[in-house]
Amino acid sequence: MSQTEPSAESRPSRLSGFAGAVRAPFRAILNLALPRLCPACRVPVEAEGLCPACWSQLAFIAPPYCARLGIPFTYDPGPGILSMKAIADPPAYDRARAAVRYDDVSRTLVHALKYGDRPDLAPMMGRWMAHAGRELLADADALVPVPLHWRRLFARRFNQSATLAGAVASQTGVPVAHTALKRVKSTAQQVGLSKDQRATNVQGAFRVPPDGRLEVAGRRLVLVDDVLTSGATVEGCARALLRAGASHVDVLVFARVVDAARSPI
């Protein structure tokens, strides 16, 4: 393939960028003409961001938490303590961090970004992610967005994980390695699947392409995604990156599911 001929995988991404550039002026005009609304509940607000009611309901994740998985503890057991889940079933990646718990408000923000054509939410979400993942990002060589299969990327027009990675990069200066990881298998939606079904669904779905190996080998990478549920997707991504020679792989997400009914330790 010549250098001037775009690959099949890159065409949806370029189309997404063109569509975003076309929509941006119209969105700017609407923002001036219409009142600002809270992205979670749609009530008018005076400035960009959440209204006071939704802000008070947003559950930020802060220490104490599991040093490996980032799951919040119900009390402080001391520095460096791992949760029983991390000990019993350690992940392929080194550490995971999330900005907020996945609840009603954060779910609304994720869905607005992902399905509601609200990429303008990414800078706000990226700031919170950069703060939550500051220890991961301090020595990271690159951010790696969890990729979409090209068919889903074409249908959705953009990859929300790549959009969030770009927002984190603008806050931290850590570059985004867009070609480091590829989804080579079109998988079913993970929503509604059990933990075992999720793991089976993404098995063999991710691969480091030949032109991405230089972005991976010997480097400290941070996987970026919107939501961490069972961990099957980031586990599959981390294994692919480690097989390709990454020295360390961490995970940074906007929101993670936390089982409030059980103590993690």
Residue pairs with C-beta under 8 A, 6 or more apart in sequence:
1 7
6 14
8 150
9 150
9 182
11 150
11 154
12 150
12 153
12 154
12 157
13 153
13 159
13 178
15 154
15 157
16 153
16 157
16 158
16 159
19 157
20 119
20 157
20 158
23 117
27 120
35 44
36 44
36 45
36 46
36 47
36 48
37 43
37 44
37 45
38 44
38 45
38 49
38 50
38 51
38 54
39 50
39 108
39 109
39 112
39 118
39 121
40 50
40 51
40 54
40 105
40 108
40 109
40 112
41 51
41 53
41 54
41 108
43 51
43 53
45 51
48 124
49 55
49 124
50 58
50 105
54 105
57 103
57 104
57 105
58 100
58 103
58 105
58 106
59 100
59 101
59 103
59 106
60 99
60 100
60 128
60 132
61 70
61 72
61 97
61 98
61 99
61 100
61 101
61 132
61 256
61 258
62 72
63 76
64 72
64 73
64 75
64 76
64 77
64 81
65 71
65 72
65 73
66 73
66 81
66 82
66 83
66 85
66 86
66 264
66 265
67 79
67 80
67 81
67 82
67 86
67 95
68 82
68 83
68 86
68 90
68 91
68 94
68 95
68 96
69 82
69 83
69 85
69 86
69 91
69 95
69 96
69 264
70 95
70 96
70 97
70 98
70 256
71 83
71 85
71 86
71 256
71 258
71 264
72 101
72 258
72 264
73 81
73 83
73 263
73 264
73 265
74 263
74 264
74 265
77 265
81 265
83 264
83 265
84 264
84 265
85 264
91 231
91 234
91 235
91 238
92 235
92 238
92 239
92 242
92 249
93 223
93 234
93 235
93 238
93 249
93 250
93 251
94 248
94 249
94 250
95 135
95 136
95 250
95 251
96 228
96 231
96 234
96 250
96 251
96 252
96 253
96 256
97 132
97 133
97 135
97 136
97 250
97 251
97 252
97 253
98 132
98 228
98 252
98 253
98 254
98 255
98 256
99 125
99 128
99 129
99 131
99 132
99 253
99 254
99 255
100 106
100 128
100 254
100 255
101 255
101 256
101 257
101 258
102 110
102 227
102 229
102 255
102 256
102 257
102 258
106 254
106 255
107 255
109 121
109 125
109 254
110 160
110 226
110 227
110 254
110 255
112 118
112 121
113 119
113 121
113 122
113 125
113 160
113 163
113 164
113 226
114 156
114 160
114 226
119 158
119 163
122 163
122 164
122 166
122 167
123 167
123 170
125 164
125 167
125 254
126 164
126 166
126 167
126 168
126 170
126 171
127 167
127 171
128 254
129 164
129 167
129 168
129 224
129 252
129 253
129 254
130 137
130 168
130 171
130 172
132 252
133 168
133 222
133 250
133 252
136 222
136 250
136 252
137 168
137 172
137 174
137 222
137 252
139 220
140 174
140 220
140 221
140 222
140 250
141 174
141 219
141 220
141 221
142 174
142 175
142 176
142 177
142 180
142 215
142 219
142 221
142 222
143 165
143 168
143 169
143 174
143 175
143 176
143 177
143 221
143 222
143 224
143 252
144 165
144 176
144 177
144 180
144 181
144 221
144 222
144 223
144 224
144 237
144 241
145 159
145 161
145 162
145 164
145 165
145 176
145 178
145 181
145 223
145 224
145 225
146 161
146 181
146 223
146 224
146 225
146 233
146 234
146 237
147 159
147 161
147 162
147 181
147 182
147 183
147 206
148 156
148 159
148 161
148 183
149 183
149 184
149 185
149 186
149 187
149 205
150 183
151 186
152 186
153 159
160 226
161 224
161 225
161 226
162 176
162 178
162 224
164 224
164 225
164 226
164 254
165 176
165 224
166 176
168 174
168 224
168 252
169 175
169 176
174 222
177 212
177 215
177 216
177 221
179 209
179 211
179 212
179 215
180 208
180 212
180 215
180 216
180 221
180 241
181 206
181 207
181 208
181 212
181 216
181 237
181 240
181 241
182 206
182 207
182 208
182 209
182 212
183 205
183 206
184 204
184 205
184 206
184 207
185 202
185 204
185 205
187 201
187 202
187 205
188 201
190 198
190 201
190 202
190 229
190 230
190 232
190 233
193 201
195 230
195 232
198 229
198 230
198 232
198 233
199 230
199 232
199 235
199 236
201 232
202 232
202 233
202 235
202 236
203 236
205 236
206 236
206 237
206 239
206 240
207 240
208 216
208 240
208 241
208 243
208 244
212 244
213 244
213 245
216 241
216 244
216 245
216 246
217 244
217 245
217 246
218 245
218 246
218 247
219 246
219 247
220 246
220 247
220 248
220 250
221 241
221 246
221 248
221 249
221 250
222 249
222 250
222 251
222 252
223 234
223 237
223 238
223 241
223 249
223 250
223 251
223 252
224 252
224 253
225 233
225 234
225 251
225 252
225 253
225 254
226 253
226 254
226 255
227 253
227 254
227 255
227 256
227 257
228 234
228 251
228 253
228 255
228 256
228 257
229 256
229 257
234 251
234 253
237 249
238 249
238 251
241 249
242 249
